[in-house]
Amino acid sequence: MGDVARRYIKDPLLLRFIDIKCYCWAVVPANMTPIINAGMVLSDRHYGGVNFPEHGVGKIAQTLAEGLEKAGSQIQYQARVKRILTE
């Protein structure tokens, strides 16, 4: 996102705003934020309001993992996936 923004936008304040928005959402600067993610971040401010998950976006994955484990699933972190078993 950062490279694309700097190609077309010259206003340093607007570029800083984009950097901050990307960092708040993706926890990386705009130059490390994929353009598709940045598009969602920036459009969210204008379509439907600002809807950030309480405690950050990592809370979504954490809650999903907790629910899966409560339902009897086993999650192996940092493991190479060779196959996914479902019943």
Secondary structure, DSSP 8 states (H G I E B T S, - for coil): -HHHHHHH---HHHHHHHHHHHHHHHSS-GGGS-HHHHHHHHHHTTSS-----TT-THHHHHHHHHHHHHTT----TT---S-----
